[in-house]
Amino acid sequence: MQIWLGLGNPGPTYAMQRHNVGFMAADVLADIHGFGPVQKKFQGWLQEGRIGTQKVLLLKPATFMNNSGRAAAEILHFYKLGVEALTVFHDELDLAPFKVKVKRGGGTAGHNGLRSIDQHLGPDFRRVRLGIGHPGHKDRVHGYVLGNYAKAEQDDLAAMLGAVAAEAGWLAAGDDARFMSDVALRQQG
């Protein structure tokens, strides 16, 4: 069993913000792969389903970004799973907009959701980094991250999320390289 955690902030105010692209990915994954109904569990919204041959529990923490680690720790402890079972979908300033990269472990690069998970579980979880680009100067990061996607970005955003969902079988199977390659190929087409 795998735990896939989409990072974001709860509520309609935050729904289309760049910082919520992890929630958006979770919603598209659940929709495309026919996951079950939303349940209120583990300090968030949980949906169960299968991707390929793997059982996946998809969780969107309701704790706000800064406390995402509480929900992640609770679900892993409940199911007696190690950090290797966790995959986190999150926005990434250090990637060009709509690029997708996967890595295991690493730093938090100032991302409060990742920092919270790191504090609760350590750094060795898998991350699906969803590129949002950088606004150019560190003083502009806060407003940029909490800003909504522009209308001109909607098609690229939908294409990225669709590609992630379409190729999620490779991610579930543990073939991160194939997942990244096939997502990139889909986005070219």
Secondary structure, DSSP 8 states (H G I E B T S, - for coil): -EEEEE----STTTTTBGGGHHHHHHHHHHHHTT----EEETTEEEEEEEETTEEEEEEEESS-GGGHHHHHHHHHHHTT--GGGEEEEEEETTS-TT-EEEEES---TT-HHHHHHHHHH-S-SEEEEEE----SSGGGHHHHHTSB--GGGHHHHHHHHHHHHHTHHHHHTT-HHHHHHHHHHHHH-
